[in-house]
Amino acid sequence: MAIFLRNCKRQLDPPLVLASMGAVMRLLLVGIVVTLLGCGERPDGKVHISYWEKWGGAEAEAMQRVVDQFNRSQNRIVVEYLSIANVDRKTLVATAGGDPPDVAGVWLNNLYSFSDADALLPLDDFIRADGFTVEQWQARYYLVYADMCSYRGKIWGVVSTPSMTALHWNKTLFRAAGLDPDRPPRTLAELDEFAEKLSKRDPATGQIVQLGFLPQEPGWFAWSFPQWFGGRLWDGTNITIGTTPENLASYQWVAGYTQKYGLAQVRAFTAGFGNFASPQNPFMNGQIAMVFQGVWMNNYLRQFAPGFDCGVAAWPTAAPGLENFSVADADVLAIPRGAKHPREAWEFIRYVSTSNPQAETVSELRGMELLCFGQQKNSPLREWSPAFEKLHPHPQIKLFRQLAESPNAVHIPKISIWQEFSREQSQVFESVRLLGATPEEALAFCQNRLAKSWELQSRSFARRQADVKP
Amino acid sequence: MTRGERHNFRTGLFFALPWFVGLSVFTIYPVVASLFYSFCDFSVLQSPIWIGSENYSRMWQDAVFWKSLRNTFFYAALSLPLGMAVSLGLALLLNTGVRGMAAFRTIFYLPSIVPVVAGAMLWLWIFNGQYGLLNWALGPVCRLLGVAPPAWFGDPRWAKPALVLMSLWGVGNSMIIYLAGLQDVPAELYESAELDGANWLRRLWHITLPLISPVIYFNLIMGIIGSLQVFTTVFVMTGGADGSPSRSTLFYALYLFSTAFYDLRMGYASAMAWVLFLLIVGLTIAATKLSAKRVHYAG
């Protein structure tokens, strides 16, 4: 301490120190004043609401156009759009800290986990206050999109970036293999048969140079394979991933591809696959002939593989009665609990979820249709305006509309442990496709683990309910 | 304390205040809070509910917890000695005083200042099973032996060794510390040893290593802490916290992160953090005790 004091004495000139302290204090004061001004009433007299969203690029530009349109459409609210990486985690932390955005554009699975943790406002009261019944509100959407936003009997979010998936195939490779380029496989057996015909090996080395199909490419929808086979991941009460025969059959099918082409050979072939958003994408560069991809694929093909001759159709039927199977996904707009302007946030969300059904030209598109047109995606709303339907930039948009209408369209299970669920399920997929475990072993491990986790989650939920009631 | 000393003390305290506040708010409070949360059912979004030692007892039955611990120790057991040997070896080479030494030192240190994410992306290409530089170099050897080159991150057996190899990329920091230690070794000791006929190896064993033993000890402790907390590189290279492929790279910190921020089980994650802390404390104490007789402090 004595040395410290001596050094202080030697090095610090008191008048200089006082002047510095004064400067620091003034700076602090200015900072506090500026912060307080920032939090209060804005000079324009409007309510400014914050909207956090995950997307950059074309998706963000399309949403920015909707935000601008909303801001112009009235003179009371200004939406401030902010593109944020890891929006789910940041919304989580901001909500826990009591200072969330007014509108959060989160992933669909966040809707279930966040609402179970009481971090979101249910939208039912807002819907009713606007003169709708919840049923009327929901009826505007295709069933699969309406269903994904309701959880435990309430509406927690509104679809903002919808998508459907379909089988995409490379017509050039079909022609080269002697297949009809306009005739996609319609059943699982045909998919396997076409895949075999479209696969090639180097005659000199025996190495695979082209495959018709690989379940792991891109593998994003592998979680839905059990449902595609007619199985169930969860029955609303219990985890059923390891107890449904169809689920087992789907993983046996996955393992079959590695067994058929050889683990080492497949590994060597897939090791050279490039990133999805690049010309080295194995579908775009002709290494894989058929993939399951979303409505967004057209954007990427145009960017990275101009002139690519691509066919798009529903998933081949893998189980009787499950025609037009497809995976629906969406981002959702939600109002975090603790938002400062929930009413204004709802007004913006409602605007995004409506459209102008009479629009004849692109400039007349509004809300949801303006967004989906800009993002080149299908609208989740049942009613499409003439402009949206006829002028849509995606050449196969009608197919995606049919898939959205399909009673066999599925979305992720509405379970608050979905993050963990999908992680465990992807472990099953990986270990099965790498032949590290039999489908039976992998599913038994997964079932056991998820059942315990769900029990824990249910116990935690019950504990919280008991904690709130008194 | 005189009036002037008191004044200076207050001034000093004022300038140190930001650090005190930062330490209290961003370190001490979270550490203490995490200990409390580790005994709670806590999701971050709701207030914690006390559940006693349930989080700790759950860990015993959590197969993935043990898997992540095994992966972490496997990685640490390989990367730590290898990293220490390579960085010491490089420091010895860079302490020989040959021409252009400053340039060599800079070159070997450079990888340490490359951002982790950029380095990870680069290594992903080096480890690419089909077009990677490493397999291109290994190709002739593998053909000679009649085996296929490893698929690295595509193969659960090779993913961890790939990360160990990659960890050598960042030895520059410990190399610099060794180098500083080596330059403190008095030259007269080497001269007298040379006069006595000691060869290079004997000089290394009897002079260099004992005299830089505090530096080796420091690097060992830092290495233990660092290798047990490995996160960023794996997160970037394997595309998230899944530990792909087949959980072969699921390290402790990754599992902790996904438990906390994906599964919203902050109580369980806090308990895991405390177990890791205790493991590191235990290993540090063990390393200190085991090396006590071999670490020599000058003066």
Chai-1 contact restraints between the chains, C-beta under 6 A:
chainA,res_idxA,chainB,res_idxB,connection_type,confidence,min_distance_angstrom,max_distance_angstrom,comment,restraint_id
A,L5,B,E5,contact,1.0,0.0,6.0,A-B,restraint_1
A,L5,B,N8,contact,1.0,0.0,6.0,A-B,restraint_2
A,C8,B,N8,contact,1.0,0.0,6.0,A-B,restraint_3
A,C8,B,G12,contact,1.0,0.0,6.0,A-B,restraint_4
A,K9,B,N8,contact,1.0,0.0,6.0,A-B,restraint_5
A,V17,B,T11,contact,1.0,0.0,6.0,A-B,restraint_6
A,R89,B,F261,contact,1.0,0.0,6.0,A-B,restraint_7
A,A96,B,V44,contact,1.0,0.0,6.0,A-B,restraint_8
A,A96,B,L45,contact,1.0,0.0,6.0,A-B,restraint_9
A,S113,B,L264,contact,1.0,0.0,6.0,A-B,restraint_10
A,A117,B,S43,contact,1.0,0.0,6.0,A-B,restraint_11
A,A117,B,L45,contact,1.0,0.0,6.0,A-B,restraint_12
A,A117,B,Q46,contact,1.0,0.0,6.0,A-B,restraint_13
A,A119,B,L45,contact,1.0,0.0,6.0,A-B,restraint_14
A,A264,B,A148,contact,1.0,0.0,6.0,A-B,restraint_15
A,R267,B,A151,contact,1.0,0.0,6.0,A-B,restraint_16
A,R267,B,G154,contact,1.0,0.0,6.0,A-B,restraint_17
A,A271,B,G129,contact,1.0,0.0,6.0,A-B,restraint_18
A,A271,B,Q130,contact,1.0,0.0,6.0,A-B,restraint_19
A,A271,B,A151,contact,1.0,0.0,6.0,A-B,restraint_20
A,A271,B,G154,contact,1.0,0.0,6.0,A-B,restraint_21
A,G272,B,Q130,contact,1.0,0.0,6.0,A-B,restraint_22
A,G272,B,Y131,contact,1.0,0.0,6.0,A-B,restraint_23
A,Q419,B,Y262,contact,1.0,0.0,6.0,A-B,restraint_24
A,Q419,B,D263,contact,1.0,0.0,6.0,A-B,restraint_25
A,E420,B,D263,contact,1.0,0.0,6.0,A-B,restraint_26
A,R423,B,D242,contact,1.0,0.0,6.0,A-B,restraint_27
A,E430,B,P245,contact,1.0,0.0,6.0,A-B,restraint_28
A,E430,B,S246,contact,1.0,0.0,6.0,A-B,restraint_29
A,S431,B,S246,contact,1.0,0.0,6.0,A-B,restraint_30
A,L434,B,S246,contact,1.0,0.0,6.0,A-B,restraint_31
A,G436,B,S246,contact,1.0,0.0,6.0,A-B,restraint_32
A,S460,B,D41,contact,1.0,0.0,6.0,A-B,restraint_33
A,R463,B,I49,contact,1.0,0.0,6.0,A-B,restraint_34
